[in-house]
Amino acid sequence: MARRSYRTGQWTPKEEREEQIREQLRAGVTDPATIASALGCTKDLVMLRAREMPDVERRMRRPDSRTRRAVILTLRPTRAPEVA
């Protein structure tokens, strides 16, 4: 299912959007709102796609007791295949 980008007005296929999210995570961006802003979509769409991607891990971060919790996204480390 494709989604329309707010910035360009064009439809983006699901697989392409997931790859764009992975690229942002590889670049070190962990905040879903920042990723959404860079891709021209909503934070909710980024979180929806992240839930469906097995290689993306969602974690809660709580800097201190006075601030609300924040979600960060990271890529799960991949293991290299063992050579026999």
PASEBA-1860 file (N, C-alpha, C; in nm, 3 decimals):
! residues 84
1> MARRSYRT> 0.084/-0.118/0.000/0.000/0.000/0.000/0.089/0.124/0.000 ~ 0.062/0.213/-0.087/0.145/0.333/-0.099/0.083/0.448/-0.021 ~ 0.167/0.539/0.022/0.121/0.658/0.094/0.167/0.782/0.019 ~ 0.086/0.884/0.024/0.120/1.010/-0.043/0.212/1.092/0.047 ~ 0.318/1.141/-0.010/0.411/1.227/0.062/0.353/1.367/0.074 ~ 0.365/1.424/0.193/0.317/1.561/0.212/0.401/1.661/0.133 ~ 0.529/1.632/0.121/0.619/1.726/0.057/0.603/1.726/-0.095 ~ 0.601/1.608/-0.155/0.600/1.601/-0.301/0.462/1.573/-0.360
9> GQWTPKEE> 0.371/1.521/-0.279/0.239/1.487/-0.330/0.237/1.357/-0.410 ~ 0.349/1.287/-0.413/0.359/1.161/-0.488/0.336/1.042/-0.395 ~ 0.291/0.932/-0.452/0.272/0.809/-0.375/0.404/0.737/-0.361 ~ 0.428/0.682/-0.242/0.552/0.608/-0.217/0.517/0.464/-0.181 ~ 0.567/0.365/-0.255/0.539/0.226/-0.222/0.592/0.189/-0.083 ~ 0.525/0.093/-0.021/0.559/0.051/0.115/0.706/0.009/0.125 ~ 0.754/-0.073/0.031/0.892/-0.122/0.035/0.992/-0.007/0.025 ~ 0.960/0.090/-0.060/1.049/0.205/-0.075/1.053/0.288/0.053
17> REEQIREQ> 0.936/0.307/0.115/0.929/0.383/0.241/1.009/0.311/0.350 ~ 0.998/0.177/0.357/1.073/0.101/0.458/1.223/0.116/0.435 ~ 1.266/0.114/0.309/1.408/0.132/0.281/1.454/0.272/0.318 ~ 1.370/0.373/0.297/1.405/0.509/0.337/1.421/0.518/0.488 ~ 1.336/0.449/0.563/1.347/0.448/0.710/1.478/0.381/0.750 ~ 1.511/0.269/0.686/1.638/0.201/0.717/1.758/0.291/0.689 ~ 1.754/0.365/0.579/1.864/0.456/0.547/1.881/0.562/0.656 ~ 1.770/0.616/0.704/1.777/0.716/0.811/1.835/0.654/0.939
25> LRAGVTDP> 1.796/0.530/0.970/1.848/0.464/1.090/1.998/0.435/1.075 ~ 2.040/0.395/0.954/2.184/0.372/0.931/2.263/0.502/0.946 ~ 2.200/0.613/0.915/2.266/0.744/0.927/2.271/0.791/1.072 ~ 2.207/0.717/1.163/2.214/0.752/1.305/2.095/0.829/1.359 ~ 1.992/0.848/1.278/1.872/0.918/1.324/1.784/0.817/1.397 ~ 1.750/0.844/1.524/1.670/0.750/1.602/1.532/0.802/1.639 ~ 1.508/0.931/1.623/1.380/0.990/1.661/1.279/0.974/1.547 ~ 1.164/0.909/1.573/1.064/0.889/1.466/1.012/1.020/1.406
33> ATIASALG> 1.000/1.124/1.485/0.951/1.253/1.433/1.052/1.314/1.336 ~ 1.180/1.300/1.365/1.285/1.351/1.277/1.287/1.273/1.146 ~ 1.271/1.141/1.156/1.266/1.057/1.036/1.146/1.097/0.951 ~ 1.031/1.115/1.015/0.910/1.152/0.942/0.927/1.286/0.871 ~ 0.990/1.380/0.938/1.013/1.511/0.878/1.104/1.500/0.756 ~ 1.207/1.417/0.767/1.300/1.401/0.655/1.234/1.332/0.536 ~ 1.139/1.242/0.563/1.074/1.167/0.456/0.948/1.233/0.404 ~ 0.901/1.337/0.473/0.781/1.405/0.430/0.654/1.327/0.458
41> CTKDLVML> 0.653/1.252/0.569/0.533/1.177/0.607/0.505/1.202/0.755 ~ 0.412/1.128/0.813/0.378/1.148/0.954/0.456/1.054/1.044 ~ 0.467/1.093/1.171/0.532/1.008/1.270/0.456/0.877/1.286 ~ 0.324/0.883/1.278/0.242/0.762/1.290/0.274/0.663/1.179 ~ 0.297/0.712/1.058/0.332/0.623/0.948/0.468/0.559/0.971 ~ 0.563/0.635/1.021/0.696/0.581/1.051/0.684/0.472/1.158 ~ 0.605/0.497/1.263/0.588/0.398/1.369/0.515/0.273/1.317 ~ 0.417/0.291/1.229/0.346/0.177/1.171/0.441/0.090/1.090
49> RAREMPDV> 0.520/0.153/1.005/0.617/0.078/0.925/0.722/0.011/1.014 ~ 0.766/0.079/1.119/0.867/0.022/1.209/0.814/-0.103/1.278 ~ 0.686/-0.103/1.313/0.626/-0.221/1.376/0.628/-0.341/1.282 ~ 0.615/-0.315/1.153/0.608/-0.423/1.054/0.746/-0.470/1.007 ~ 0.852/-0.398/1.044/0.986/-0.431/0.997/1.059/-0.513/1.104 ~ 1.095/-0.639/1.073/1.159/-0.724/1.174/1.299/-0.679/1.214 ~ 1.365/-0.600/1.131/1.502/-0.558/1.163/1.508/-0.425/1.238 ~ 1.392/-0.368/1.272/1.389/-0.242/1.346/1.340/-0.268/1.488
57> ERRMRRPD> 1.412/-0.214/1.583/1.379/-0.232/1.724/1.328/-0.100/1.781 ~ 1.219/-0.106/1.858/1.165/0.014/1.923/1.196/0.005/2.071 ~ 1.246/0.112/2.127/1.276/0.117/2.270/1.222/0.245/2.330 ~ 1.191/0.237/2.459/1.145/0.355/2.531/1.266/0.417/2.600 ~ 1.274/0.547/2.595/1.383/0.619/2.661/1.318/0.718/2.756 ~ 1.365/0.717/2.878/1.312/0.811/2.977/1.431/0.880/3.043 ~ 1.468/0.998/2.996/1.587/1.067/3.047/1.583/1.093/3.198 ~ 1.472/1.140/3.249/1.459/1.159/3.394/1.312/1.152/3.431
65> SRTRRAVI> 1.283/1.158/3.558/1.146/1.137/3.604/1.051/1.251/3.568 ~ 1.103/1.367/3.533/1.016/1.481/3.503/0.975/1.488/3.356 ~ 1.044/1.417/3.271/1.010/1.423/3.129/0.931/1.299/3.089 ~ 0.854/1.315/2.985/0.777/1.199/2.940/0.866/1.105/2.859 ~ 0.821/0.985/2.848/0.900/0.885/2.776/0.902/0.913/2.626 ~ 1.009/0.877/2.565/1.023/0.896/2.421/1.059/0.762/2.358 ~ 1.012/0.740/2.237/1.043/0.618/2.164/1.163/0.645/2.075 ~ 1.257/0.552/2.074/1.368/0.560/1.980/1.368/0.434/1.895
73> LTLRPTRA> 1.409/0.449/1.772/1.416/0.337/1.679/1.562/0.307/1.649 ~ 1.595/0.179/1.644/1.731/0.138/1.607/1.722/0.015/1.518 ~ 1.827/-0.008/1.442/1.835/-0.131/1.364/1.891/-0.241/1.453 ~ 1.832/-0.358/1.445/1.884/-0.472/1.522/2.014/-0.516/1.457 ~ 2.112/-0.551/1.540/2.239/-0.598/1.482/2.217/-0.729/1.408 ~ 2.277/-0.741/1.293/2.266/-0.864/1.216/2.391/-0.947/1.236 ~ 2.371/-1.074/1.251/2.486/-1.163/1.270/2.537/-1.208/1.133 ~ 2.666/-1.210/1.122/2.726/-1.260/0.999/2.714/-1.412/0.998
81> PEVA> 2.687/-1.471/0.884/2.677/-1.618/0.879/2.810/-1.682/0.916 ~ 2.801/-1.784/0.999/2.924/-1.852/1.043/2.977/-1.940/0.931 ~ 3.108/-1.936/0.914/3.172/-2.016/0.811/3.221/-2.144/0.876 ~ 3.181/-2.256/0.819/3.218/-2.386/0.878/3.357/-2.427/0.838
END
